[in-house]
Amino acid sequence: MLLDIIRDFGAFFQLTAFSAVTWQMVVMWGVCGLLFYLGIHRKFEPLLLVPIAFGALLANLPTEGLITTRVLADGFRETGILSVHGTALDTGGFRIDHVTGGLFDFISQGIKLEIFPPLIFLGVGALTDFGPLIANPRTLMLGAAAQIGVLATFLGANLVGFTPQQSAAVGIIGGADGPTAIFLATKLAPEILGAVAVAAYTYMALVPLIQPPIMRALTTEKERKIRMRSLRAVSRTEKLVFALLVTITTILLVPGASPLIGMLMLGNFLRECGVTERLVKASQNEIINVVTIFLGTSVGITMAGETFLRPQTLLIIGLGIVAFGLGTAGGVLAAKIMNLFSRENLINPLIGSAGVSAVPMAARVSQVEGQKADPANFLLMHAMGPNVAGVIGTAVIAGYYIATLGK
């Protein structure tokens, strides 16, 4: 009787997936727990970290019918593999009869086909007011200066053994723009997509912790108390013309940035034209929310323990924070340099840190730090100038990398 029970239990155990659990999976459960903690308890970018963490959890369970993976020669895993079934035609062509794959083989095509990041940019454009940048064009230079972290980390990653394509994907973390990081990594280095995305979104979430010490270290109390002139009102016509000019100019100069810049400015044009309220609301809410769920889980599903738990991943995360710190410092120092040439219309250097493009969190950090020095000082709208300039700048750099390093 006892032997029968043991035999039946053994047969049942063979039907379960417990035997397929590896130590890498168990370690990744802890990583997922950390991401859940940051997103849920600490409320650090929960709309992004929670889907990423859940996707990573699914990636580290012995699932069936969810995702198809294939181990590549370098040990990395390719995910989201669809099987195409069809019939060879007498004319030499091929007729597709049906396509098979797991659930996330289909969903993750939104990343592979470069659909999800541009759709996120559509929502960002619909949510963003470019008025502060138009009213004070000088802040465009602060957004550009903050890209020093992207460029410096690209060079550093090359020196420590990453390929140029991987270095570009790692360096773009310094722009603190998750969709752009995913877009570029998918194009140039899909094998490190999971690590790049997690680093980018984690540092975006940690902006209030990472930036203030750097900002305070590079500025004096007197500089933090600088009150900037009130911004002039910007007309609707100016905003519409700005969106069109940025679209045309950027795409002519950097065609590789077309998907991101085109959708960003489409969303903004819909916002400012005043006659497409339903489309604006859809872009700001339903579209961006649905895409965020699919984007986050699709990124998480690439984080299988066998691929993620490598020294290279830790190096990517370390280089990412270097990129982010250098970007913050670059924007602050650029504002201090600009003040040397303009004594009558000073810029509060704190707003330079917003050039890293984590919209609008980085601008809020500038506001908080400014009010610690002077409670009556209001820097938020001024900081939105370099903040949105950083979004454009990071997309332009991504387009340049795609043009020069694309395979």
C-alpha positions in Angstrom: 0.0 0.0 0.0 2.8 2.4 1.0 4.7 1.6 -2.2 1.6 2.3 -4.3 1.2 5.7 -2.6 4.9 6.5 -3.2 4.6 5.4 -6.8 1.5 7.5 -7.4 3.2 10.5 -5.8 6.2 10.0 -8.0 4.1 9.8 -11.0 2.3 13.0 -10.0 5.6 14.8 -9.3 6.7 14.0 -12.9 3.7 15.8 -14.1 4.6 19.0 -12.3 7.4 21.4 -13.2 9.2 21.4 -9.8 12.0 19.3 -11.3 12.7 22.0 -13.9 13.4 24.7 -11.3 17.1 25.9 -11.4 19.1 27.9 -9.0 19.2 30.8 -11.5 15.4 30.9 -11.4 15.4 31.0 -7.6 17.9 33.9 -7.5 15.8 35.7 -10.1 12.7 35.3 -7.8 14.7 37.4 -5.4 15.5 40.0 -8.1 11.8 40.1 -8.9 10.9 40.6 -5.3 13.3 43.6 -5.1 11.6 45.2 -8.2 8.2 44.5 -6.7 9.4 46.2 -3.4 10.7 49.3 -5.3 7.6 49.6 -7.4 4.9 48.8 -4.8 6.3 49.8 -1.4 8.6 52.6 -2.4 6.4 53.7 -5.4 9.4 54.1 -7.7 7.9 54.1 -11.2 5.3 51.4 -10.3 3.6 51.6 -13.7 6.8 50.3 -15.3 8.6 48.3 -12.6 5.6 46.2 -11.6 5.0 44.9 -15.2 8.7 44.3 -15.7 9.0 42.4 -12.4 6.0 40.2 -13.2 7.3 39.5 -16.7 10.7 38.6 -15.2 8.9 36.2 -12.8 7.1 34.5 -15.7 10.5 34.2 -17.5 11.9 32.4 -14.5 9.2 29.8 -14.1 9.0 26.6 -16.2 6.0 27.7 -18.2 4.4 26.2 -21.2 2.7 28.0 -24.1 4.0 31.4 -22.9 7.4 32.1 -24.6 9.7 30.3 -27.0 13.4 30.8 -26.5 16.5 29.7 -28.3 20.1 29.6 -27.0 22.5 31.4 -29.2 26.2 30.6 -29.8 27.3 33.3 -27.3 25.1 31.9 -24.5 22.5 34.6 -24.8 18.9 33.6 -25.4 16.7 34.8 -28.2 13.0 35.1 -27.2 9.7 35.7 -29.0 10.3 33.2 -31.7 7.3 32.6 -34.0 7.0 29.5 -36.2 5.7 30.2 -39.7 4.0 27.3 -41.5 3.2 27.4 -45.1 3.4 25.9 -48.5 6.0 26.3 -51.2 4.5 27.5 -54.5 5.4 26.3 -57.9 6.3 29.8 -58.9 9.1 29.8 -56.3 7.2 31.8 -53.7 5.9 30.8 -50.3 2.3 31.0 -49.0 1.9 31.4 -45.2 -0.8 29.2 -43.9 -0.6 29.9 -40.2 1.8 31.2 -37.5 2.3 29.5 -34.1 3.9 30.5 -30.9 3.3 31.2 -27.2 1.4 34.2 -25.9 4.4 36.4 -25.4 6.0 35.3 -28.7 3.2 37.4 -30.2 3.0 40.2 -27.6 6.8 40.8 -27.7 6.6 41.4 -31.4 5.6 44.9 -30.4 9.2 45.4 -29.2 10.9 43.4 -32.0 9.0 45.3 -34.6 9.7 48.6 -32.9 6.0 49.4 -32.2 5.8 49.8 -28.4 8.5 52.5 -27.8 7.1 54.9 -30.5 3.6 54.5 -29.1 4.9 55.4 -25.7 6.4 58.5 -27.3 3.0 59.3 -28.7 1.6 59.4 -25.2 4.5 61.4 -23.9 4.1 64.0 -26.6 0.4 64.3 -25.8 1.2 64.8 -22.1 4.1 67.3 -22.6 3.9 71.1 -22.8 6.8 72.5 -24.9 5.9 76.0 -23.9 8.8 76.5 -21.3 11.4 75.4 -23.9 10.0 77.7 -26.5 9.8 80.6 -24.0 13.4 80.1 -23.0 15.3 78.5 -25.9 18.6 78.7 -23.9 17.5 75.7 -21.9 17.9 73.6 -25.0 21.6 73.8 -24.4 21.1 72.3 -20.9 19.3 69.3 -22.4 22.1 68.9 -24.9 24.8 69.2 -22.2 23.1 66.5 -20.1 23.8 64.0 -22.9 27.5 64.0 -21.9 26.6 61.0 -19.8 25.4 59.1 -22.8 28.5 59.9 -24.9 31.1 59.4 -22.1 29.6 56.0 -21.1 29.6 54.9 -24.7 33.4 55.4 -24.7 33.8 53.8 -21.3 31.8 50.7 -22.3 33.9 50.3 -25.4 37.0 50.3 -23.2 35.8 47.5 -20.9 35.0 45.1 -23.7 31.5 45.8 -25.0 30.9 46.0 -28.8 30.2 49.4 -30.2 26.5 48.4 -30.6 26.3 47.2 -27.0 28.2 50.3 -25.8 25.6 52.5 -27.5 22.8 50.6 -25.8 24.5 50.9 -22.4 25.3 54.6 -22.8 21.8 55.6 -23.7 20.8 54.7 -20.1 22.3 58.0 -19.2 19.4 59.7 -21.0 17.0 58.3 -18.4 14.5 57.6 -21.1 13.2 54.0 -20.9 11.4 53.8 -24.3 14.5 55.2 -26.1 16.8 52.7 -24.3 14.5 49.8 -25.3 14.2 51.1 -28.9 18.0 51.4 -29.3 18.8 48.1 -27.5 16.3 46.3 -29.7 17.9 47.7 -32.8 21.6 47.3 -31.9 22.0 44.8 -29.0 18.9 42.7 -28.3 20.9 40.3 -26.3 21.3 42.8 -23.4 17.8 44.3 -23.7 16.7 43.1 -20.3 19.6 44.5 -18.4 19.5 47.8 -20.2 15.8 48.2 -19.7 15.9 47.4 -16.0 18.8 49.7 -15.4 17.1 52.6 -17.4 13.8 52.3 -15.6 15.3 51.7 -12.2 17.5 54.8 -12.4 14.5 56.8 -13.7 12.6 55.6 -10.6 15.6 56.6 -8.4 15.9 60.1 -9.7 14.9 61.7 -6.3 17.7 59.7 -4.6 20.5 59.9 -7.2 20.3 63.5 -8.4 20.1 65.7 -5.2 23.6 64.8 -3.8 25.2 65.6 -7.2 23.2 68.8 -7.6 24.2 70.0 -4.1 27.9 69.1 -4.6 28.2 71.1 -7.8 26.3 74.3 -6.7 26.7 76.9 -3.9 23.8 77.9 -1.7 23.8 81.3 -3.5 23.4 79.6 -6.9 20.6 77.4 -5.6 18.7 80.6 -4.5 18.8 82.2 -8.0 15.3 83.3 -9.0 14.7 83.2 -12.8 12.6 85.6 -14.7 9.0 84.6 -15.3 8.4 82.9 -18.6 6.4 84.6 -21.2 3.2 83.2 -22.5 3.6 81.0 -25.6 0.8 81.0 -28.2 -0.8 78.0 -29.7 0.6 78.9 -33.1 4.1 78.9 -31.8 3.7 75.5 -30.3 2.3 74.1 -33.5 5.0 75.6 -35.6 7.6 74.3 -33.1 6.3 70.7 -33.4 6.4 70.9 -37.2 9.9 72.4 -37.3 11.4 69.9 -34.9 9.8 67.1 -36.8 11.1 68.3 -40.2 14.6 69.4 -39.0 15.3 66.4 -36.9 14.2 63.8 -39.4 16.2 65.5 -42.2 19.3 65.5 -40.0 18.9 62.2 -38.2 16.5 59.9 -40.2 17.1 57.1 -37.7 15.2 59.1 -35.0 12.1 59.3 -37.2 9.9 56.7 -35.3 10.5 58.4 -31.9 10.5 62.0 -32.9 7.7 61.6 -35.4 5.4 60.0 -32.8 6.5 62.4 -30.0 5.6 65.4 -32.1 2.4 63.8 -33.4 1.2 63.5 -29.9 2.2 67.0 -29.1 0.6 68.4 -32.2 -2.7 66.6 -31.3 -2.5 68.2 -27.9 -1.9 71.7 -29.1 -4.1 72.0 -32.1 -7.2 72.1 -29.9 -9.6 70.1 -32.2 -8.7 66.5 -31.4 -9.6 66.2 -27.7 -10.7 62.5 -28.1 -7.4 61.6 -29.7 -5.4 63.4 -27.1 -7.3 61.7 -24.2 -6.8 58.3 -25.9 -3.0 59.0 -26.3 -2.7 60.2 -22.8 -4.6 57.4 -21.2 -5.8 54.2 -23.0 -3.1 53.9 -25.6 -0.1 54.6 -23.3 -1.5 52.5 -20.4 -2.1 49.4 -22.5 1.2 49.7 -24.3 3.0 50.2 -20.9 1.6 46.9 -19.7 2.7 45.0 -22.8 6.1 46.8 -23.0 7.0 46.2 -19.4 6.0 42.5 -19.4 7.7 41.9 -22.7 10.9 43.4 -21.4 10.6 41.3 -18.2 10.1 38.1 -20.2 13.7 38.5 -21.6 15.2 38.4 -18.1 15.7 34.6 -17.8 18.2 33.8 -15.1 20.7 32.0 -17.4 21.1 35.3 -19.4 20.5 37.9 -16.7 22.8 36.5 -14.0 26.1 37.3 -15.6 28.9 39.6 -14.6 28.1 41.6 -17.8 24.7 42.5 -16.3 26.3 44.0 -13.2 28.7 45.9 -15.3 25.8 47.3 -17.4 24.0 48.4 -14.2 27.2 50.0 -12.9 27.9 51.8 -16.1 24.3 53.0 -16.2 24.5 54.8 -12.9 27.8 56.4 -14.1 26.0 57.6 -17.3 23.1 59.0 -15.2 25.4 60.8 -12.8 27.5 62.3 -15.6 24.3 63.5 -17.4 23.1 65.2 -14.2 26.5 66.8 -13.6 26.7 67.9 -17.3 23.5 69.8 -17.2 24.3 71.6 -13.9 27.8 72.6 -15.0 26.5 73.8 -18.4 24.1 76.2 -16.6 27.0 77.5 -14.4 29.1 78.1 -17.6 26.2 79.9 -19.3 25.9 82.2 -16.2 29.5 83.4 -16.8 28.4 85.0 -20.0 25.0 86.4 -18.8 25.1 88.3 -15.6 21.7 89.9 -15.9 19.6 86.9 -16.8 21.0 84.1 -14.6 19.9 80.5 -14.8 19.5 78.5 -11.6 22.0 75.6 -12.2 19.6 73.2 -10.5 17.4 73.1 -13.6 20.3 71.8 -15.6 19.9 68.4 -13.9 16.5 68.1 -15.5 18.2 67.7 -18.9 18.4 63.9 -18.4 14.8 63.7 -19.7 13.1 61.7 -17.0 9.9 63.7 -17.6 8.6 65.2 -15.3 10.3 63.7 -12.3 13.7 65.3 -12.9 12.0 68.7 -13.2 10.2 68.1 -9.9 13.5 67.3 -8.2 14.9 70.6 -9.4 11.8 72.3 -7.9 12.3 70.5 -4.5 16.0 71.2 -4.3 15.4 74.9 -5.2 12.7 75.3 -2.5 15.0 73.8 0.1 17.3 76.7 -0.5 14.5 79.3 -1.0 10.9 78.2 -0.1 9.5 81.0 -2.3 11.4 80.0 -5.4 9.5 78.2 -8.1 11.6 76.4 -10.7 9.3 73.7 -12.0 8.2 75.4 -15.2 11.8 76.6 -15.9 13.1 73.0 -15.4 10.5 71.7 -17.9 12.5 73.4 -20.6 15.7 71.3 -20.3 13.5 68.3 -19.3 11.7 68.1 -22.7 14.9 69.2 -24.5 16.5 66.1 -23.0 13.8 63.9 -24.5 14.5 65.3 -27.9 18.3 65.1 -27.4 18.3 61.5 -26.3 16.1 60.5 -29.3 18.4 62.3 -31.7 21.5 60.5 -30.3 19.7 57.2 -30.5 19.0 58.0 -34.2 22.6 58.8 -34.8 23.8 55.5 -33.2 21.3 53.6 -35.4 22.5 55.3 -38.5 26.2 54.8 -37.8 26.2 51.4 -35.9 23.1 49.7 -37.3 23.8 46.2 -38.7 
